[in-house]
Amino acid sequence: MPDIILATLNAKYIHASFGLRYLLANLGPLRSRTQLLEFDINQRPGDIAEALLAHNPRIVGLGIYIWNVALTTEVVAILKRIRPDLIVILGGPEVSHETAQQEIVRLADHVITGEADLKFAEVCGQLLERGTPLTRPAGHPLPIRWGEGRGEGLPKIIPAPLPDFAQLTLPYEFYDAQDIAHRILYVEASRGCPFSCEFCLSSLDVPVRAVALPRILEAMQRLLDRGAKQFKFVDRTFNLSVPTSRAILEFFLERHQPGNFYHFEMIPDRLPEALREVIAKFPAGTLQFEVGIQTFNPEVAGLISRRQDYARLADNFHFLREQTGVHLHADLIVGLPGETVESFGAGFDQLIALRPQEIQVGILKRLRGTPIVRHDAEWEMVYNPQPPYEILQTRLIDFATMQSLRRFARYWDLVGNSGNFVETTPLIWSGDASPFHSFRHWSDWLYTRVRRTDAIALVRLMESLFIFLTEQRQLAPALVAAAMWRDYQRGGRHDAPEFLREFLTAADVPCVRNRAAPLKRQARHLAAG
């Protein structure tokens, strides 16, 4: 039986926990006494607690994030009821700030704040040396310090100093064959961010620290040798150091094989010729850039301490769309202080004109520790107290309107981003000056019809959109049906839905016999140009 269990609840199975693998890699002599267990947020807390306790560990280390804190709180409560002697150690961004306010912190024995890559091993070593923890009398409150009242001990809240990458063992050998075959592999060449955007935890993470280039390239080579094909770099600013980012891109380009896919988070207004030259050489659909724009309103950007050159940003987008095969995923945020519905809509329209394949419309979240709270009074920012702490209303956007925009974001993901409506989506605003207002009209109309934003079957969504376009927008049914049918087939589907059949022309019929393999989301965008 392992003395230490490392565990977390991932958002989905496909997301392998990067943080746990770093902790495991840096446990030194304790590594052989440790087991890593991963769960997901669709599992029941009782079942997760049962699986953890079945190993009879002495320490359980749990990674806590905005998406799993509620369920993990239930898990910890069960663990401490069944095994009061079990030492529970928490870490992760959700418990690195405002610890005094959190129930999960109250329940746990220790919390390591910050980057715990090295500190977790140190803490576990000290606890295991002490042997079985002290038994607490029934009903006794959880101690603030280990061994409270019986001498010196470890504090409950343990800050971790920022580790230097030279001190760290890289974690990539702890991706096993199943991870490589079936899951997203998270990798990093750097940590930290030089910018100070107030909504983002990375604004607290300075300075930027980089893995030595030979080390990261050697690690990537070992993953390639083991058959890895999908690499998701989690660097907040991958293109901050142009020489380093160019070297990494050239490394993958030289070793590229069919089916390989590389994801990077890029600063939108920093794409010099040295990077453009390499990017343009990649085959179409093999690079994905996540580009955080967040707002096109300069006054709002100033309020949240965000700096970006919009003219250079637009030029970079034009280059990427016209001269490369990069799949562009761009981010906008609803509910920033000072942002109105009109200014957000204008920004959305500007972004549509730049033609990224995907636009993530995010709802502002009040992440613990971020300085966005300084605007609460002036802009009357009201957040949901439950995770993920989304904005409910502001001085400029009331609750009902924010709810409408929240549905807009969800329906945009289902229609605009999914790759299921690549040709059909632009019909929603064809002939109109504002894609935002047209799509919002569709969003409000759809919600009135279905009264939900999830669990909408694809064919039902298609039929609703067909009705909207032909009745509300008064577009020709044959035009809509042809576009929708081509979209439908890109997903590898071959039987036309009943509501479309009468509008498909003879020219469309041969397409029914097209048995091409289904395309994943990015490829469906690519296939439509």
Residue, then its C-alpha position, 0 to 999 in steps of 0.5 A: m500500500p502506498d504511503i502517499i496518494l496524489a489525486t485530483l478531479n479533472a474536468k474530463y478524462i482527456h485532461a491528464s493532470f500536469g501538476l500531479r505529475y510534477l509533484l510525483a517527479n519531484l518526490g525524490p526517495l518518496r516517489s516509490r511510496t506514492q501512487l497517482l490517481e486521477f478522477d473526473i468531475n462526473q464521478r460521485p464524491g463517495d465513490i472517489a473517497e472509497a477509491l482513495l481509502a481502498h489504498n489505505p494511505r497515510i497522506v492524500g495530496l489533492g489538486i484544487y482548481i476552480w472546476n473541482v473545488a465544490l466536489t473535492t470539498e465533499v470528498v475531503a469531508i468524507l475522508k475526514r469523517i471516515r479516517p480522521d487520522l488521514i493527513v489531507i494536503l491541498g494545493g493548486p490555484e484555488v487554494s493559494h489565495e483567500t484561504a481563510q474563507q474556504e471550507i475545504v481549507r478548514l477541513a484539510d490538515h495542510v495547504i501548500t500555496g503557490e508552486a508546490d513542486l518541491k515543497f510537497a516532497e519536503v512536507c511529506g517527508q517531515l510528516l512521515e518522519r513524525g509517524t501517525p498523527l495525533t488523535r483529536p478528541a471528538g468534536h475538537p476543532l481542526p488545528i491551526r498547526w500540526g500538533e497544536g498544544r504539544g510542541e512545534g509543528l508544521p503550519k496549516i498554511i505553508p507558502a511555497p517559494l517559487p522553484d527555479f526550473a534548474q531545481l526541478t525534475l521534469p515530469y514527462e516520463f510520468y505520461d504513460a502509454q495510455d496517456i500518450a495514446h488517448r489524452i492531451l499531453y500538457v507541456e511547458a517551456s516557461r512559467g509566469c507572465p510579464f503582464s498584469c491583466e487584473f482578471c488573471l492569476s498569471s498577473l500574480d505570477v512573476p517573473v517569467r521563468a524558462v526551462a533551459l532550451p536543451r532540456i525541454l527539447e530533449a524531453m519533447q524528443r523522448l515524447l515523440d519517440r514514445g509516439a506522442k502526437q498532441f502537445k498542448f503548451v501551457d505557457r501563458t506567453f509562448n511567443l514572449s522570447v522569440p528565439t526560444s519560441r522559434a527554436i521550439l517551432e523549428f524543432f517540431l517542424e523538422r520532426h513533424q509527422p501526419g497526425n501531429f498537433y501543437h497548441f500554443e498560447m500566443i500574445p496577439d500583437r507579437l508575431p515578428e518575421a522570425l516567427r512568421e517565417v517558421i509558422a508559414k511552413f507548417p502543414a494546414g491544421t497542425l498548429q493551433f494558437e490560443v490568442g487572448i484579446q479579451t476586449f477591443n475597448p481601449e478604455v476597458a483595457g486600461l481599467i484592467s491594466r491590459r496592454q495591446d496594440y490593436a493595429r498590430l493584432a489585426d495585421n497578425f490575424h490577417f497574416l495567419r488567416e491568409q498566409t498560414g494554415v494555423h487554427l485560430h482560437a481567440d478569447l473575448i470576455v463578457g462583463l469586464p468593468g466599464e464594458t457595455v453590451e454595445s462595446f462588447g458587441a462592437g468588439f465581437d464584430q471586430l473579431i468576426a471580421l478578423r476571421p478566427q476559426e473559433i471565438q471563446v466568449g468567456i464570462l468574467k470570473r473573479l478568481r481568488g487573489t486577482p486584483i479585479v476586485r478593486h473595481d467592485a465598488e465603482w462598477e458595482m460588480v456582483y459575482n456568484p459566490q459559488p465556483p466558477y464565480e462568474i459575474l452576475q451583473t455590473r453597473l452597466i449590464d443588469f442581471a437579465t441582460m447578463q443572463s442573455l449574454r451567458r446564453f449567447a456564449r453557450y449557443w455560440d460554442l454550440v453553433g459557431n465553435s463546434g465545427n458543425f455549422v461552419e457554412t451555416t453560421p454566417l447565414i445568421w448575420s448575412g446582409d446585416a451590419s452586426p454579427f453580434h446583434s444577429f446572433r443574439h437575436w438567434s440566441d434569444w429566439l432559441y432559448t424561448r423555443v427550447r428553454r435550455t442551454d445544454a443537452i440539445a441534440l444536434v438534429r434538434l439544434m439544426e432544425s431550430l436553426f433551419i426554422f430561424l433562418t427560413e422563417q425569422r431571417q426569410l432565407a431561401p430554404a434550399l440555400v439553407a438546406a444545402a449549407m446545413w447538409r454540407d456541414y452535417q457531412r463534415g462530421g462523417r454523417h450520411d443520412a440527411p435529417e428528415f426536415l432537410r430532405e425535401f429541400l435538397t436538390a439533385a446536385d446534393v444527392p451524390c454527397v449522401r454516398n460520401r463515406a469520408a471519415p469524421l473530422k475533428r472540430q479543427a479539421r471541420h473548420l479547415a475543410a470549409g476554408 
